[in-house]
């Protein structure tokens, strides 16, 4: 079994961060909280895109990613993200679509 030191793992791109002994759970929970604070529709679509990308060929993965991105265009969260950026404040994401039913848009993406 090949063992790498933490710095080698970062340098080689095997991990994106390390933490001190005993701090892994706290670090993981902080990362999860940061992800959970993002817009829920875009977070869900990113997760779906990653799941699909590891199962299909590159071209199909790119096509799925484009569709997943298109689904996020008519969302209140996208508008809130733009407004909050322009107003230099934290966004208040709600996971809502603009004038469309949520199910109509999510049903376009295979699960």
TAVENVEN-V877941 format. One record per residue. N is the residue number from 1. SS is DSSP state (A for helix, B for strand, O for the rest). NEAR is the number of other C-alpha atoms within 12 Angstrom. D_LAST is the distance of its C-alpha to the last C-alpha in Angstrom with 1 decimal. Layout:
# TAVENVEN-V877941
n & ss & near & d_last
N & SS & NEAR & D_LAST
N & SS & NEAR & D_LAST
This chain:
# TAVENVEN-V877941
n & ss & near & d_last
1 & O & 3 & 36.3
2 & O & 5 & 36.4
3 & O & 8 & 36.5
4 & O & 14 & 36.2
5 & O & 13 & 37.8
6 & A & 18 & 35.6
7 & A & 16 & 37.1
8 & A & 15 & 36.4
9 & A & 16 & 32.7
10 & A & 15 & 32.5
11 & A & 14 & 34.6
12 & O & 13 & 32.5
13 & O & 13 & 29.2
14 & O & 14 & 28.0
15 & O & 15 & 27.6
16 & O & 14 & 27.8
17 & O & 18 & 30.2
18 & O & 21 & 32.3
19 & O & 16 & 33.9
20 & O & 11 & 37.1
21 & O & 10 & 37.4
22 & O & 10 & 36.3
23 & O & 12 & 34.3
24 & A & 14 & 30.9
25 & A & 14 & 29.5
26 & A & 14 & 31.0
27 & A & 17 & 29.7
28 & A & 16 & 26.1
29 & A & 13 & 26.2
30 & A & 14 & 27.7
31 & A & 16 & 24.9
32 & A & 14 & 22.2
33 & A & 12 & 24.2
34 & A & 14 & 24.4
35 & A & 18 & 20.6
36 & A & 18 & 20.3
37 & O & 20 & 22.9
38 & O & 25 & 20.9
39 & O & 28 & 19.2
40 & A & 24 & 16.2
41 & A & 33 & 14.1
42 & A & 33 & 15.0
43 & A & 23 & 14.6
44 & A & 24 & 11.0
45 & A & 31 & 10.4
46 & A & 27 & 12.7
47 & A & 20 & 10.9
48 & A & 25 & 7.6
49 & A & 28 & 10.3
50 & A & 19 & 12.1
51 & A & 17 & 9.6
52 & A & 25 & 9.0
53 & A & 21 & 12.8
54 & O & 16 & 14.0
55 & O & 14 & 12.4
56 & O & 16 & 13.6
57 & O & 12 & 17.0
58 & A & 15 & 18.1
59 & A & 14 & 18.3
60 & A & 16 & 14.7
61 & A & 21 & 13.7
62 & A & 18 & 16.2
63 & A & 18 & 15.0
64 & A & 30 & 11.4
65 & A & 28 & 13.3
66 & A & 20 & 15.6
67 & A & 24 & 13.1
68 & A & 32 & 11.5
69 & A & 27 & 15.2
70 & A & 21 & 16.2
71 & A & 32 & 14.0
72 & A & 33 & 16.0
73 & A & 25 & 19.4
74 & O & 25 & 20.0
75 & B & 29 & 19.7
76 & A & 28 & 22.7
77 & A & 29 & 21.7
78 & A & 29 & 22.4
79 & A & 23 & 25.7
80 & A & 27 & 26.5
81 & A & 25 & 25.9
82 & A & 19 & 28.3
83 & A & 17 & 30.8
84 & A & 17 & 30.9
85 & A & 15 & 31.4
86 & A & 12 & 34.2
87 & O & 11 & 35.7
88 & O & 11 & 35.4
89 & O & 12 & 33.8
90 & O & 16 & 30.8
91 & O & 22 & 27.9
92 & O & 21 & 26.9
93 & O & 25 & 23.1
94 & O & 21 & 21.9
95 & O & 29 & 18.3
96 & O & 27 & 19.4
97 & B & 27 & 19.2
98 & O & 19 & 22.5
99 & O & 12 & 23.4
100 & O & 16 & 19.9
101 & O & 15 & 17.8
102 & A & 20 & 14.8
103 & A & 13 & 12.7
104 & A & 13 & 13.9
105 & A & 25 & 12.5
106 & A & 27 & 9.1
107 & O & 13 & 8.6
108 & O & 17 & 9.3
109 & O & 25 & 6.3
110 & O & 15 & 3.8
111 & O & 14 & 0.0
